[in-house]
């Protein structure tokens, strides 16, 4: 029977792994509820849900990539590229609205998915770190968006499409509900399918998966493709929310997505994490940002605090890993 100290360590490990991020979110909500009079107002809660929608979608795709030990720094730029191409299709005067809107959605998602597949294939086939590949794509996609539009912003979308970004269902923004559906689909893929289990296995030991006869190139490319698909969907959500498609949109979004994944407990080394944690991580970032604004923190202080939270999350991730290693070896 394990010694009391070992049992205590195991309990702490499980709490940190399974409930830590949820407890942190509840603590933030309690703190801002006590320090401000407007945090729990329905309008403010709705604003938080709208504000985190894009990050939830991008972080969902990013989770697939980080689970295999990769990273995608290009998601913000690719979102801009997908948006301006999709927005151009949507505003084409030769297309009826009934055709333009669904075609624009398909084009936007297709652009994101194709770029993601390219990133994954180059990284896996030539064994190039995904950090380098996607850093290059960050510049390529941003330049492509600027060149495609000649630095112009696209607007005048169909009214029905713009209205989609303002609809509430029972007080919950429809955009946020869409984001939750995407998280649910991603969770099913990761938790209930062979494909999802293979991604975890690659993140834990890619060489063992390869020696077992599995095509790691295919799985890694597919993971990046899913991330790109999420980027295309986020581009559509952005256009529906703000009624524009700009070639300079999405700057820094990749950092927020990565932060949500890390705060949510997915390790940067791959092989461990969940989309529930990613959703909670995005919520922590959103609540923290909103609450700091309500208490009067300026932009610089908010950046400092958010960065500190990310560093603490990385330290906690390392601590969780050590506790888990000790519990398995004891």
MIBA-469154 format. One record per residue: x, y, z of N, C-alpha, C, CB in turn; residue in one letter. Coordinates in steps of 0.05 Angstrom, whole numbers, plus 5000, padded with zeros to 4 digits. Glycine has a CB too. Layout:
BEGIN
    nx    ny    nz   cax   cay   caz    cx    cy    cz   cbx   cby   cbz  code
     X     Y     Z     X     Y     Z     X     Y     Z     X     Y     Z     A
...
END
This chain:
BEGIN
    nx    ny    nz   cax   cay   caz    cx    cy    cz   cbx   cby   cbz  code
  5017  4976  5000  5000  5000  5000  5018  5025  5000  4981  5000  5025     X
  5012  5045  4983  5029  5068  4981  5031  5083  5008  5019  5087  4960     X
  5055  5094  5014  5059  5110  5037  5041  5135  5036  5089  5118  5041     X
  5035  5147  5060  5018  5171  5060  5029  5194  5043  5015  5181  5089     X
  5055  5198  5043  5067  5219  5027  5063  5214  4997  5097  5223  5033     X
  5065  5189  4989  5061  5182  4961  5032  5185  4953  5071  5153  4956     X
  5014  5177  4971  4985  5180  4966  4978  5209  4963  4968  5167  4988     X
  4990  5226  4980  4985  5255  4979  4995  5266  4953  4998  5269  5003     X
  5019  5257  4944  5029  5266  4918  5012  5258  4895  5057  5256  4914     X
  5001  5234  4897  4983  5225  4875  4957  5241  4874  4976  5195  4879     X
  4947  5248  4898  4922  5264  4899  4928  5292  4888  4912  5266  4928     X
  4950  5304  4895  4957  5330  4885  4960  5329  4855  4983  5341  4898     X
  4973  5308  4845  4977  5305  4816  4951  5304  4801  4994  5280  4810     X
  4932  5288  4812  4906  5286  4799  4890  5312  4800  4890  5263  4812     X
  4892  5326  4822  4878  5352  4824  4889  5372  4805  4880  5363  4853     X
  4916  5373  4803  4928  5392  4784  4922  5385  4755  4958  5392  4788     X
  4921  5358  4750  4916  5349  4723  4887  5353  4714  4923  5321  4720     X
  4868  5346  4732  4840  5345  4724  4824  5369  4732  4828  5320  4736     X
  4831  5382  4754  4814  5404  4764  4829  5430  4767  4803  5396  4790     X
  4855  5431  4764  4870  5455  4769  4860  5479  4753  4898  5450  4763     X
  4857  5475  4727  4849  5498  4710  4820  5507  4716  4851  5490  4680     X
  4803  5488  4723  4776  5495  4730  4775  5511  4756  4758  5470  4733     X
  4792  5503  4775  4793  5518  4800  4804  5546  4796  4810  5503  4821     X
  4824  5548  4778  4836  5574  4772  4815  5592  4760  4860  5571  4753     X
  4798  5582  4742  4778  5597  4729  4757  5607  4749  4764  5581  4707     X
  4749  5589  4767  4730  5596  4788  4741  5618  4806  4721  5572  4804     X
  4767  5616  4813  4780  5635  4830  4780  5663  4816  4809  5627  4837     X
  4786  5664  4790  4786  5689  4776  4758  5701  4776  4796  5685  4747     X
  4738  5684  4770  4710  5694  4770  4702  5706  4797  4691  5672  4762     X
  4710  5691  4818  4703  5701  4845  4718  5727  4851  4711  5679  4866     X
  4743  5729  4844  4758  5754  4849  4746  5778  4835  4787  5750  4841     X
  4741  5775  4809  4731  5798  4794  4702  5804  4802  4733  5793  4764     X
  4687  5784  4811  4660  5789  4820  4660  5806  4846  4645  5763  4825     X
  4680  5802  4863  4681  5816  4888  4694  5844  4885  4697  5800  4908     X
  4711  5847  4865  4725  5873  4861  4712  5892  4842  4753  5867  4852     X
  4693  5882  4826  4678  5899  4808  4648  5895  4811  4687  5894  4778     X
  4633  5915  4803  4604  5912  4806  4591  5905  4779  4592  5939  4816     X
  4606  5903  4758  4595  5898  4732  4603  5871  4719  4603  5920  4713     X
  4621  5857  4733  4632  5832  4720  4610  5812  4715  4653  5820  4738     X
  4592  5808  4734  4571  5787  4731  4546  5797  4717  4564  5776  4758     X
  4546  5821  4707  4523  5830  4692  4520  5814  4666  4525  5861  4686     X
  4495  5808  4658  4491  5792  4634  4505  5803  4609  4461  5790  4628     X
  4505  5829  4606  4518  5840  4582  4548  5835  4582  4513  5870  4581     X
  4561  5837  4606  4589  5832  4607  4596  5802  4602  4600  5841  4634     X
  4580  5785  4613  4584  5756  4609  4581  5749  4579  4565  5739  4626     X
  4562  5762  4566  4558  5758  4538  4583  5768  4522  4533  5772  4528     X
  4593  5791  4531  4617  5802  4518  4641  5782  4520  4625  5829  4530     X
  4644  5770  4543  4666  5751  4547  4663  5728  4528  4667  5741  4576     X
  4639  5717  4526  4634  5694  4508  4640  5701  4479  4606  5684  4511     X
  4632  5725  4471  4638  5734  4443  4668  5737  4439  4623  5760  4437     X
  4681  5749  4459  4709  5755  4456  4727  5730  4455  4718  5773  4479     X
  4719  5709  4469  4736  5685  4469  4729  5666  4446  4733  5671  4496     X
  4708  5672  4431  4699  5653  4410  4722  5646  4391  4675  5664  4395     X
  4735  5666  4380  4756  5661  4360  4779  5646  4373  4766  5687  4348     X
  4786  5653  4397  4809  5639  4410  4802  5610  4416  4817  5653  4435     X
  4777  5605  4423  4768  5577  4428  4771  5560  4402  4739  5577  4438     X
  4763  5571  4380  4764  5557  4354  4793  5552  4346  4749  5571  4332     X
  4809  5574  4347  4838  5571  4340  4852  5553  4358  4851  5599  4339     X
  4847  5554  4384  4861  5537  4404  4852  5508  4401  4855  5547  4432     X
  4828  5503  4392  4819  5476  4386  4836  5463  4365  4789  5475  4378     X
  4840  5478  4343  4858  5468  4322  4887  5465  4331  4856  5485  4298     X
  4896  5485  4347  4923  5485  4357  4929  5461  4375  4929  5510  4372     X
  4908  5452  4389  4911  5429  4407  4919  5404  4392  4885  5424  4423     X
  4907  5400  4368  4914  5377  4352  4944  5377  4344  4897  5376  4326     X
  4954  5401  4338  4982  5404  4330  5001  5400  4354  4987  5431  4317     X
  4995  5412  4376  5012  5411  4399  5012  5382  4411  5004  5431  4421     X
  4990  5368  4408  4989  5340  4418  5010  5322  4404  4962  5329  4414     X
  5017  5328  4380  5037  5312  4366  5065  5324  4369  5030  5310  4336     X
  5068  5344  4386  5094  5356  4391  5101  5378  4372  5115  5336  4390     X
  5081  5388  4357  5086  5410  4338  5076  5436  4348  5073  5404  4311     X
  5077  5457  4331  5067  5483  4338  5061  5497  4312  5086  5499  4356     X
  5041  5515  4312  5034  5529  4287  5033  5559  4294  5007  5520  4276     X
  5054  5573  4284  5056  5602  4289  5042  5619  4267  5085  5610  4290     X
  5030  5605  4248  5019  5620  4225  4989  5624  4226  5026  5605  4200     X
  4976  5615  4247  4946  5615  4247  4934  5643  4244  4936  5602  4272     X
  4947  5663  4256  4936  5690  4253  4937  5701  4225  4950  5709  4272     X
  4960  5696  4212  4964  5705  4184  4947  5689  4165  4993  5704  4176     X
  4945  5663  4170  4929  5647  4152  4899  5654  4155  4933  5617  4158     X
  4891  5661  4179  4863  5670  4183  4857  5695  4166  4858  5676  4213     X
  4876  5713  4165  4873  5737  4148  4871  5730  4119  4896  5757  4153     X
  4888  5712  4110  4888  5703  4082  4862  5689  4075  4911  5684  4076     X
  4853  5671  4092  4827  5657  4087  4804  5677  4087  4823  5635  4109     X
  4805  5696  4105  4783  5716  4107  4781  5733  4082  4786  5733  4131     X
  4804  5743  4072  4802  5762  4049  4794  5747  4024  4829  5776  4045     X
  4803  5722  4021  4795  5706  3998  4765  5699  4000  4812  5681  3995     X
  4757  5690  4023  4729  5684  4027  4711  5708  4025  4725  5671  4054     X
  4721  5731  4036  4706  5756  4034  4703  5766  4005  4719  5777  4050     X
  4723  5761  3989  4722  5769  3961  4700  5753  3946  4749  5765  3947     X
  4699  5727  3952  4679  5710  3940  4651  5719  3949  4683  5680  3948     X
  4648  5725  3975  4622  5732  3986  4612  5759  3974  4624  5735  4016     X
  4630  5777  3967  4621  5803  3957  4622  5804  3926  4638  5825  3968     X
  4625  5781  3913  4626  5780  3884  4598  5787  3873  4635  5752  3874     X
  4594  5809  3858  4568  5817  3849  4555  5797  3829  4569  5844  3837     X
  4571  5780  3817  4561  5762  3798  4548  5737  3810  4583  5753  3779     X
  4551  5734  3837  4541  5710  3850  4516  5718  3867  4562  5698  3869     X
  4495  5702  3865  4472  5707  3883  4479  5701  3912  4448  5690  3874     X
  4466  5714  3930  4473  5712  3959  4471  5682  3967  4454  5728  3976     X
  4451  5667  3957  4448  5640  3965  4472  5622  3957  4423  5628  3953     X
  4487  5631  3938  4511  5617  3929  4536  5629  3941  4513  5617  3898     X
  4537  5655  3943  4561  5669  3951  4568  5662  3980  4557  5699  3949     X
  4549  5661  3998  4555  5657  4027  4566  5628  4031  4530  5661  4044     X
  4551  5607  4023  4563  5580  4028  4589  5575  4013  4543  5559  4020     X
  4591  5587  3989  4616  5584  3974  4639  5598  3988  4613  5595  3945     X
  4634  5621  3999  4655  5635  4014  4664  5619  4038  4645  5663  4022     X
  4645  5607  4052  4652  5590  4075  4669  5567  4067  4626  5580  4089     X
  4662  5554  4045  4678  5531  4035  4706  5540  4026  4664  5518  4011     X
  4707  5563  4013  4733  5573  4004  4751  5580  4027  4729  5597  3986     X
  4740  5594  4047  4755  5602  4070  4766  5577  4085  4738  5619  4089     X
  4748  5558  4090  4757  5533  4103  4777  5518  4086  4733  5515  4110     X
  4773  5518  4060  4791  5504  4042  4819  5516  4042  4780  5504  4014     X
  4820  5543  4042  4846  5557  4043  4861  5550  4068  4842  5588  4040     X
  4847  5551  4091  4859  5545  4117  4869  5516  4117  4840  5550  4139     X
  4852  5498  4108  4860  5469  4109  4884  5464  4091  4836  5452  4101     X
  4884  5475  4067  4906  5471  4048  4933  5481  4059  4900  5484  4021     X
  4932  5505  4071  4956  5516  4083  4965  5498  4106  4952  5545  4093     X
  4946  5489  4122  4954  5471  4144  4966  5445  4134  4929  5465  4161     X
  4955  5433  4114  4965  5409  4102  4994  5414  4092  4947  5398  4079     X
  4998  5437  4079  5025  5443  4069  5044  5445  4092  5024  5470  4053     X
  5037  5459  4113  5054  5461  4137  5061  5434  4148  5041  5478  4158     X
  5041  5417  4151  5046  5391  4163  5063  5373  4145  5020  5378  4168     X
  5058  5374  4119  5073  5357  4101  5102  5365  4100  5060  5358  4073     X
  5107  5391  4097  5135  5400  4096  5150  5393  4122  5136  5431  4091     X
  5136  5398  4144  5149  5392  4170  5155  5362  4174  5132  5402  4193     X
  5136  5345  4166  5139  5317  4171  5157  5304  4150  5112  5303  4171     X
  5154  5311  4124  5168  5298  4103  5198  5303  4104  5158  5306  4076     X
  5205  5329  4110  5233  5337  4111  5244  5339  4139  5237  5363  4096     X
  5228  5330  4158  5236  5331  4187  5246  5358  4195  5258  5310  4192     X
  5231  5379  4186  5238  5406  4193  5220  5414  4217  5233  5426  4169     X
  5232  5427  4237  5215  5435  4260  5192  5452  4251  5232  5451  4281     X
  5168  5445  4261  5144  5460  4253  5146  5489  4260  5119  5448  4265     X
  5161  5495  4281  5166  5523  4289  5177  5539  4265  5185  5525  4313     X
  5196  5528  4251  5209  5542  4229  5190  5544  4205  5235  5528  4221     X
  5177  5521  4198  5159  5521  4175  5137  5541  4178  5148  5493  4171     X
  5124  5541  4201  5101  5558  4205  5109  5588  4209  5084  5549  4229     X
  5134  5592  4219  5144  5619  4220  5147  5631  4192  5171  5620  4235     X
  5157  5614  4174  5158  5623  4146  5130  5628  4134  5173  5603  4129     X
  5111  5610  4140  5084  5612  4130  5071  5637  4142  5068  5588  4136     X
  5078  5644  4166  5067  5669  4178  5071  5693  4160  5079  5674  4206     X
  5096  5695  4150  5102  5717  4133  5090  5714  4105  5133  5720  4130     X
  5090  5690  4094  5079  5685  4068  5049  5691  4067  5084  5656  4060     X
  5035  5681  4087  5006  5685  4087  4999  5714  4091  4993  5668  4109     X
  5013  5728  4109  5007  5756  4113  5013  5772  4088  5024  5767  4137     X
  5036  5766  4076  5042  5780  4051  5022  5774  4029  5070  5773  4041     X
  5013  5748  4028  4993  5741  4008  4967  5755  4012  4989  5711  4009     X
  4959  5758  4037  4934  5773  4043  4936  5802  4035  4926  5771  4073     X
  4959  5814  4040  4963  5843  4033  4964  5846  4003  4988  5853  4046     X
  4978  5827  3989  4980  5829  3960  4953  5824  3947  5000  5809  3950     X
  4938  5805  3957  4912  5798  3945  4893  5821  3946  4900  5773  3959     X
  4893  5836  3968  4874  5858  3971  4886  5885  3965  4863  5858  3999     X
  4912  5886  3959  4926  5912  3956  4922  5929  3981  4915  5927  3931     X
  4924  5915  4004  4922  5928  4030  4894  5940  4036  4943  5949  4033     X
  4874  5932  4021  4847  5942  4025  4831  5924  4043  4833  5947  3998     X
  4812  5936  4057  4793  5920  4074  4768  5914  4058  4786  5936  4100     X
  4758  5889  4061  4734  5880  4047  4710  5882  4066  4737  5851  4036     X
  4688  5893  4056  4664  5896  4072  4639  5895  4054  4664  5923  4088     X
  4617  5904  4064  4591  5902  4049  4583  5873  4045  4593  5916  4022     X
  4584  5857  4066  4575  5830  4065  4544  5829  4065  4586  5813  4089     X
  4532  5808  4056  4503  5806  4056  4492  5810  4085  4493  5779  4045     X
  4469  5824  4088  4458  5829  4114  4453  5804  4130  4432  5845  4111     X
  4443  5783  4117  4437  5758  4131  4462  5747  4144  4425  5738  4112     X
  4485  5749  4130  4510  5739  4141  4518  5756  4165  4532  5739  4120     X
  4516  5782  4162  4524  5800  4184  4506  5795  4209  4522  5829  4176     X
  4480  5790  4204  4462  5785  4226  4469  5760  4242  4433  5783  4216     X
  4481  5740  4228  4489  5716  4241  4508  5721  4265  4503  5697  4221     X
  4525  5742  4262  4544  5748  4283  4532  5762  4307  4565  5765  4272     X
  4506  5769  4306  4494  5783  4328  4471  5768  4341  4483  5810  4318     X
  4466  5743  4332  4443  5728  4342  4450  5716  4370  4436  5705  4323     X
  4431  5717  4388  4434  5704  4414  4413  5681  4416  4430  5724  4437     X
  4421  5660  4429  4402  5637  4434  4400  5633  4464  4412  5611  4419     X
  4378  5642  4475  4375  5640  4504  4395  5656  4519  4377  5611  4513     X
  4403  5679  4508  4423  5696  4521  4452  5689  4515  4419  5696  4550     X
  4456  5667  4500  4483  5659  4493  4488  5665  4464  4487  5628  4498     X
  4510  5679  4457  4515  5685  4429  4518  5661  4412  4541  5702  4427     X
  4505  5662  4388  4506  5639  4370  4535  5632  4362  4489  5644  4346     X
  4552  5652  4359  4579  5648  4352  4593  5630  4373  4595  5674  4349     X
  4587  5635  4398  4599  5620  4420  4589  5591  4420  4594  5633  4447     X
  4563  5588  4413  4552  5561  4411  4566  5545  4389  4521  5562  4406     X
  4571  5558  4367  4585  5545  4345  4613  5537  4354  4588  5564  4320     X
  4626  5554  4370  4653  5547  4380  4651  5522  4398  4665  5571  4395     X
  4630  5521  4415  4627  5498  4433  4622  5472  4417  4604  5503  4452     X
  4607  5475  4395  4602  5451  4378  4629  5442  4366  4582  5458  4355     X
  4645  5460  4357  4671  5453  4346  4689  5439  4367  4686  5478  4335     X
  4688  5449  4391  4703  5436  4413  4693  5408  4418  4701  5453  4439     X
  4666  5405  4418  4654  5379  4422  4662  5359  4400  4624  5381  4424     X
  4662  5368  4375  4670  5350  4353  4699  5343  4356  4665  5364  4326     X
  4716  5362  4363  4744  5357  4366  4749  5337  4389  4759  5382  4371     X
  4734  5341  4411  4737  5322  4434  4730  5294  4426  4719  5332  4457     X
  4708  5291  4411  4700  5264  4402  4722  5251  4385  4674  5265  4386     X
  4734  5267  4367  4755  5257  4349  4779  5248  4366  4764  5279  4329     X
  4787  5264  4385  4811  5258  4401  4806  5235  4421  4821  5283  4415     X
  4783  5235  4433  4778  5216  4455  4765  5190  4446  4761  5229  4475     X
  4751  5190  4423  4735  5167  4417  4743  5153  4390  4707  5175  4416     X
  4764  5163  4377  4771  5151  4351  4800  5141  4352  4767  5171  4329     X
  4806  5122  4334  4833  5112  4331  4852  5134  4322  4834  5089  4310     X
  4842  5152  4305  4858  5174  4296  4867  5191  4320  4843  5192  4276     X
  4849  5197  4338  4856  5213  4361  4877  5199  4379  4832  5219  4378     X
  4873  5173  4383  4892  5158  4399  4920  5158  4386  4882  5130  4404     X
  4921  5157  4360  4946  5157  4346  4961  5183  4349  4942  5151  4316     X
  4946  5205  4350  4959  5231  4354  4972  5232  4382  4938  5254  4352     X
  4958  5222  4402  4970  5221  4429  4995  5203  4428  4950  5210  4450     X
  4993  5181  4414  5016  5162  4413  5040  5175  4400  5008  5137  4399     X
  5035  5190  4378  5057  5203  4364  5070  5224  4382  5047  5217  4338     X
  5054  5238  4397  5065  5258  4416  5081  5245  4438  5043  5274  4428     X
  5074  5221  4446  5089  5207  4467  5115  5194  4456  5072  5186  4480     X
  5113  5181  4433  5136  5166  4422  5131  5162  4392  5141  5139  4437     X
  5139  5181  4376  5134  5179  4347  5149  5155  4335  5142  5205  4334     X
  5173  5150  4344  5189  5128  4332  5175  5102  4337  5217  5128  4344     X
  5164  5098  4361  5150  5073  4367  5126  5069  4349  5142  5072  4397     X
  5112  5091  4344  5089  5089  4326  5097  5082  4298  5073  5116  4326     X
  5119  5094  4289  5130  5088  4262  5139  5059  4260  5153  5107  4255     X
  5153  5049  4280  5162  5022  4280  5139  5002  4281  5182  5017  4302     X
  5117  5010  4292  5093  4993  4293  5079  4991  4266  5074  5003  4314     X
  5089  5006  4246  5078  5004  4219  5058  5025  4212  5065  4978  4216     X
  5055  5046  4228  5036  5067  4222  5049  5090  4207  5023  5078  4248     X
  5033  5103  4190  5043  5125  4173  5042  5151  4189  5027  5127  4147     X
  5064  5157  4202  5064  5182  4219  5062  5207  4201  5089  5183  4236     X
  5072  5206  4177  5070  5228  4159  5041  5236  4154  5083  5222  4132     X
  5024  5216  4150  4996  5220  4145  4982  5233  4169  4982  5194  4137     X
  4987  5222  4193  4974  5232  4217  4983  5260  4224  4981  5214  4241     X
  5009  5266  4221  5019  5293  4227  5009  5313  4207  5050  5293  4227     X
  5008  5306  4182  4997  5324  4162  4967  5329  4167  5001  5313  4133     X
  4953  5308  4174  4924  5311  4180  4920  5329  4204  4911  5284  4185     X
  4937  5327  4225  4934  5344  4248  4937  5374  4241  4955  5337  4270     X
  4957  5380  4224  4960  5408  4216  4937  5416  4197  4987  5411  4201     X
  4927  5397  4181  4904  5404  4164  4879  5411  4181  4898  5381  4146     X
  4875  5396  4203  4852  5402  4221  4856  5430  4233  4850  5381  4243     X
  4881  5436  4241  4886  5462  4252  4880  5484  4231  4915  5465  4261     X
  4888  5479  4206  4881  5499  4185  4852  5501  4180  4895  5490  4159     X
  4837  5479  4182  4808  5480  4178  4795  5497  4200  4796  5451  4179     X
  4805  5494  4225  4795  5511  4247  4801  5540  4242  4808  5502  4273     X
  4824  5546  4230  4831  5574  4223  4812  5585  4203  4860  5575  4212     X
  4805  5569  4183  4785  5578  4163  4758  5584  4175  4782  5558  4141     X
  4750  5567  4194  4724  5571  4208  4726  5597  4225  4717  5547  4225     X
  4749  5601  4238  4752  5625  4254  4750  5650  4237  4779  5624  4269     X
  4761  5648  4212  4759  5671  4194  4730  5678  4188  4775  5665  4168     X
  4714  5658  4184  4685  5663  4179  4672  5675  4203  4671  5636  4171     X
  4679  5665  4227  4667  5677  4252  4676  5706  4255  4676  5660  4276     X
  4700  5712  4248  4710  5739  4250  4694  5758  4231  4740  5741  4243     X
  4690  5749  4207  4675  5765  4187  4647  5769  4196  4676  5752  4160     X
  4634  5748  4207  4607  5750  4216  4604  5769  4240  4596  5723  4224     X
  4625  5770  4257  4624  5786  4281  4629  5815  4275  4643  5776  4302     X
  4649  5821  4258  4657  5849  4254  4649  5860  4226  4687  5851  4257     X
  4639  5842  4209  4629  5850  4183  4651  5862  4165  4607  5871  4186     X
  4675  5853  4169  4697  5861  4151  4717  5837  4148  4712  5886  4163     X
  4733  5839  4127  4755  5820  4124  4780  5838  4117  4750  5799  4101     X
  4799  5838  4136  4822  5855  4133  4847  5839  4130  4824  5874  4157     X
  4866  5848  4113  4891  5833  4111  4910  5836  4135  4906  5843  4086     X
  4903  5854  4154  4920  5857  4178  4906  5845  4202  4926  5886  4182     X
  4884  5832  4199  4870  5819  4221  4886  5795  4231  4842  5811  4213     X
  4881  5788  4256  4893  5764  4267  4921  5766  4277  4893  5743  4247     X
  4933  5790  4278  4960  5793  4288  4961  5786  4318  4970  5823  4284     X
  4979  5768  4325  4982  5759  4352  4962  5737  4361  4979  5782  4370     X
  4944  5730  4344  4924  5709  4351  4937  5682  4357  4903  5707  4330     X
  4959  5676  4343  4972  5651  4347  4982  5648  4376  4995  5647  4327     X
  4991  5671  4387  5002  5670  4415  4979  5665  4435  5016  5696  4421     X
  4956  5677  4430  4933  5672  4448  4924  5643  4446  4910  5691  4441     X
  4924  5632  4422  4916  5604  4419  4935  5585  4433  4914  5597  4389     X
  4961  5590  4429  4981  5573  4442  4978  5576  4472  5009  5581  4433     X
  4974  5600  4482  4971  5605  4511  4947  5590  4522  4969  5634  4517     X
  4925  5590  4508  4901  5576  4517  4906  5546  4519  4877  5581  4498     X
  4921  5535  4500  4927  5506  4500  4945  5499  4523  4940  5498  4473     X
  4966  5516  4528  4985  5510  4549  4972  5513  4576  5009  5529  4547     X
  4957  5535  4580  4943  5540  4605  4923  5517  4611  4928  5567  4605     X
  4911  5506  4589  4892  5484  4592  4905  5458  4599  4877  5482  4567     X
  4931  5456  4600  4944  5432  4609  4956  5414  4588  4925  5416  4624     X
  4955  5422  4563  4968  5407  4542  4998  5413  4542  4955  5413  4514     X
  5014  5392  4544  5043  5397  4545  5054  5403  4518  5056  5372  4557     X
  5074  5421  4517  5086  5428  4492  5102  5405  4480  5104  5452  4496     X
  5110  5386  4496  5124  5362  4486  5106  5343  4471  5139  5348  4508     X
  5080  5346  4474  5061  5329  4461  5053  5305  4477  5072  5320  4434     X
  5031  5292  4469  5023  5267  4482  5005  5269  4505  5047  5253  4490     X
  5000  5293  4515  4982  5296  4538  4967  5322  4537  4998  5295  4564     X
  4941  5321  4541  4924  5344  4540  4896  5337  4532  4936  5365  4522     X
  4878  5357  4533  4850  5352  4526  4838  5378  4516  4834  5341  4549     X
  4817  5376  4500  4803  5399  4490  4786  5413  4512  4786  5392  4467     X
  4777  5398  4532  4763  5410  4554  4782  5430  4569  4752  5389  4574     X
  4806  5421  4573  4826  5439  4585  4832  5463  4567  4852  5424  4589     X
  4833  5459  4541  4837  5481  4522  4814  5501  4524  4840  5471  4494     X
  4790  5492  4525  4767  5510  4528  4768  5526  4554  4740  5493  4527     X
  4775  5513  4576  4778  5527  4601  4802  5546  4600  4782  5507  4624     X
  4823  5539  4586  4846  5557  4583  4838  5582  4569  4869  5543  4569     X
  4823  5579  4547  4813  5603  4532  4795  5620  4550  4799  5594  4507     X
  4779  5606  4566  4761  5621  4584  4777  5637  4605  4742  5602  4598     X
  4799  5625  4615  4816  5638  4635  4828  5664  4623  4839  5620  4645     X
  4838  5662  4598  4849  5685  4585  4828  5707  4581  4862  5677  4558     X
  4804  5698  4572  4783  5717  4567  4773  5731  4593  4759  5704  4554     X
  4769  5715  4614  4760  5727  4640  4782  5745  4651  4754  5704  4660     X
  4807  5737  4649  4828  5753  4660  4830  5780  4645  4855  5738  4657     X
  4829  5779  4619  4830  5803  4603  4807  5822  4609  4831  5797  4573     X
  4783  5811  4610  4759  5827  4615  4760  5839  4643  4734  5810  4611     X
  4767  5822  4662  4767  5832  4690  4788  5854  4695  4773  5809  4709     X
  4811  5851  4682  4832  5871  4685  4823  5898  4673  4858  5862  4671     X
  4808  5897  4651  4797  5921  4640  4777  5934  4659  4783  5916  4613     X
  4760  5918  4672  4740  5929  4690  4752  5941  4715  4721  5907  4698     X
  4775  5931  4724  4787  5943  4748  4806  5966  4741  4803  5922  4764     X
  4808  5972  4715  4823  5996  4707  4852  5991  4699  4822  6016  4728     X
  4860  5966  4695  4888  5960  4687  4893  5970  4659  4894  5930  4690     X
  4916  5982  4654  4922  5992  4627  4932  5969  4609  4942  6014  4628     X
  4936  5975  4584  4945  5954  4565  4971  5941  4573  4947  5966  4537     X
  4990  5957  4582  5016  5947  4589  5015  5928  4612  5036  5970  4595     X
  5000  5935  4632  4997  5918  4656  4983  5892  4649  4982  5932  4678     X
  4963  5894  4631  4949  5869  4623  4968  5850  4608  4925  5877  4605     X
  4985  5861  4592  5004  5844  4578  5023  5831  4597  5020  5860  4558     X
  5032  5846  4617  5051  5835  4637  5038  5812  4653  5060  5857  4657     X
  5013  5817  4661  4999  5796  4677  4993  5772  4661  4973  5808  4689     X
  4984  5776  4636  4977  5753  4619  5003  5736  4613  4965  5763  4592     X
  5025  5750  4608  5050  5736  4604  5059  5720  4629  5072  5755  4596     X
  5055  5732  4652  5062  5719  4677  5045  5694  4681  5059  5737  4701     X
  5019  5695  4674  5001  5672  4676  5011  5650  4658  4972  5680  4669     X
  5020  5656  4634  5030  5636  4616  5054  5622  4628  5036  5648  4589     X
  5073  5638  4639  5097  5626  4651  5090  5608  4674  5116  5648  4660     X
  5071  5617  4691  5062  5600  4713  5050  5574  4703  5042  5616  4731     X
  5034  5576  4681  5022  5552  4670  5043  5532  4660  5003  5560  4646     X
  5064  5542  4648  5086  5524  4639  5100  5511  4663  5107  5540  4622     X
  5104  5527  4684  5117  5515  4708  5098  5494  4720  5122  5537  4729     X
  5072  5499  4721  5054  5480  4732  5053  5455  4715  5026  5492  4735     X
  5056  5458  4689  5056  5435  4671  5080  5417  4677  5057  5444  4642     X
  5103  5430  4681  5127  5415  4688  5124  5401  4715  5152  5433  4689     X
  5111  5415  4734  5106  5403  4760  5087  5379  4759  5095  5424  4779     X
  5066  5382  4742  5048  5359  4738  5062  5335  4727  5025  5368  4720     X
  5080  5341  4707  5095  5319  4695  5112  5304  4715  5112  5329  4671     X
  5125  5319  4732  5143  5307  4753  5126  5290  4772  5158  5328  4768     X
  5103  5301  4781  5086  5286  4799  5076  5260  4786  5063  5303  4809     X
  5068  5262  4761  5058  5239  4747  5080  5218  4744  5047  5246  4719     X
  5105  5227  4738  5127  5208  4736  5134  5194  4762  5152  5223  4726     X
  5132  5209  4783  5137  5197  4809  5116  5177  4817  5139  5219  4831     X
  5090  5184  4810  5069  5165  4818  5070  5139  4802  5042  5179  4813     X
  5080  5140  4777  5082  5116  4761  5106  5099  4768  5083  5123  4732     X
  5127  5111  4779  5151  5097  4786  5150  5086  4814  5175  5114  4782     X
  5132  5097  4831  5130  5088  4859  5114  5063  4861  5118  5110  4876     X
END
